[in-house]
Amino acid sequence: MNPAHPAPLSPHLPKASRMPPALQRIRQGVWIFYVATVLMLVVASVWFTKEDYYNTLAAAQRQALSLARSLDEHITRSFVSVDQAMQNVAEDIERAGGMDRVDEHWAYERLKSKVENTPQIRAIIAIDSKGVLRAHGLEYPTRRVSLSDRSYFPYHQKNIETRLRIGEPIISRTDYKWLIPLTRRVNVADNNFGGVLLSGVEPDYFLRFYESLHLERGTRVEILRNDGVILLNYPLNIHVLGTPLNEILPASYELLLRLRHGFERMDYAEEDRFVAQLQSSSSLPLTVRVSLDAGQVLQHFYQSAWVRALSGLFAIFILSVMLYLLLRQIRRLAESEARLHLTQYTVDESPDMILWCTSDGRLCYANRLLGEVCGLSQSQLATRNITELLTDGALAWERLRADLLEHQSHHSEGFLSCSDDKRVPVAITLAPLTDAGRDLYCVTLRDISERYAAETELRRHRDHLQELVSEQTREIRNILDASPLAIMLSVNEQVQLINPAFETLFGYEQQSITGLPEQLVYLSQEEYNKLRGALHSRISMGGTFRAETQLRRREGGSFWASLFARALDPQDLAKGVVFIFEDVNAQRSAALALKQSERSSARFWILLQMPLPLSIPSASSSMSIRPCAG
């Protein structure tokens, strides 16, 4: 349906007797789409499940091998630092002629310093050429314990090489704790056997480190010698420490011999596990093995597979529901087509002005009301551009489009230009639409002339009231400035406004006292507290508080003043209190002088009423004179 030439309105709507061929083809296409989508969902679910499985294994392999490399670097550095500490001590002992000639206290101090500087070493001991313990890094004097039956002693006694030997974990005979013995031969002159140095590496040192890594549940770590002897495991299992691997797990031992580094799935101690193995890249005969519980590794995969399967079933269910609804809508589409022209009629007879235009502003459609308001016919509107209808022209149209692209909708106000040069205020609503593959804009214009006139009148009244308020404010300010009495406005007991008479009386300026507490003008804090309580009780009832009190000027001088106070709002004292101060020093001085004069006059009249003796020098007697009553 072409919006520029709407179909005529039919008084009777046709009923769909049968489905049109076009809708039948749509129905068939919907069924084909449904079947194809279900097949694609099944195939995609299987493919993603397979990829997820391999990705899970690859991630587990990377994680396990990365952990194995980190652990290998850690244990290699730990053992190398132990070897360096032992080498320094061995050189000192060799220069001294072997353990048989070394001073025990000197050896104790040397071994003790090495133990303190190497945290992974529990203790370093020195064994003489006969296998007797001669020096200990943790105790002095040293107990004489024979260690010649240990496997490392005959080994070093027969081999002149001084390189480090990693022994099987043993229980120490001095402190009865598990340790990993790292030993090396001490040579004397002509490479003769001069004894053995042994460093007891603390297994707890590594166990604490592994504990701090917070490994995932089901993760196990094993440190093996290359011949299969278990040196350390985590979590700790002391029952297999020092045991050759081929005696307890032959399949695992074969893996040790077959792979230098790799990742395999195998039954490990009757458990399904993934095993990552890495032989040390250093000269130390060590192999680090990290095993992961298969169920823990694949747990996320199983959960994802279940979620994927349920999601697929849910998607198929949704598609089925949508298919049902779509088929039902297709059946009703014929009836809906018959009613489409009602929409066109609604747009044509809309109480708002509606037009469609292209991106360059060329009009494609305009309803009846727009032609009536503009005074143009439909043929004239078809040749117009929207920039000719908006008062600001092309600039306004570009601004509307830019705002629409940014916010996906636009609402504003402007003016519509009519053929008689009249400007009509309108509310503009802009929205994008598509018709027959073309990108168009739907512009709705609503006549707001009445509202615009009301707003204009309201703005005029508001400006008039603002002028009245400003004039009244100036009058009040002039009254304050002209008042001979000191006036102060206090809000929340802080000075906010004073007049020039206040500045003259107290010596403060407006800028210096604004925001300061009002108690500054009172003689003391006690006087202020007493006066403030009576003042609050009076003005909160709507009355005016009156009192005479001594106040203090800025320079410190005091004077008597009459104080008047009244609240701006007795129900809410926080809105402010107005104070009026009047200097009554002169009146009080005059009243005081008058009282003193009255008291002097009273005493004078009392003296006059008393009998006074009168002496005459020439007579021998005296007489009394009383004042006359008249």
Secondary structure by P-SEA (a helix, b strand, c coil): ccccccccccccccccccccaaaaaaaaaaaaaaaaaaaaaaaaaaaaaaaaaaaaaaaaaaaaaaaaaaaaaaaaaaaaaaaaaaaaaaaaaaaacccccccaaaaaaaaaaaaaacccccbbbbbcccccccccccccccccccccccaaaaaaaaccccccccccbbbbccccbbbbbbbbbbbcccccccbbbbbbccaaaaaaaaaaacccccbbbbbbcccccccccccccccccccccccccaaaaaaaaccccccccccccccbbbbbbbccccccbbbbbbbbcccccaaaaaaaaaaaaaaaaaaaaaaaaaaaaaaaaaaaaaaaaaaaaaaaaaaaaccbbbbbbccccccccccaaaaaaacccaaaaaaccccccccccaaaaaaaaaaaaacccccbbbbbbccccbbbbbbbbbbbbccccbbbbbbbbbbaaaaaaaaaaaaaaaaaaaaaaaaaaaaaaaaaaaccbbbbbbcccccccccaaaaaacccccccccccccccccccaaaaaaaaaaaaaaaaacbbbbbbbbbbcccbbbbbbbbbbbbccccccccbbbbbbbbaaaaaaaaaaaaaaaaaaaaaaaaaacbbbbbbccccbbbbbbcccc
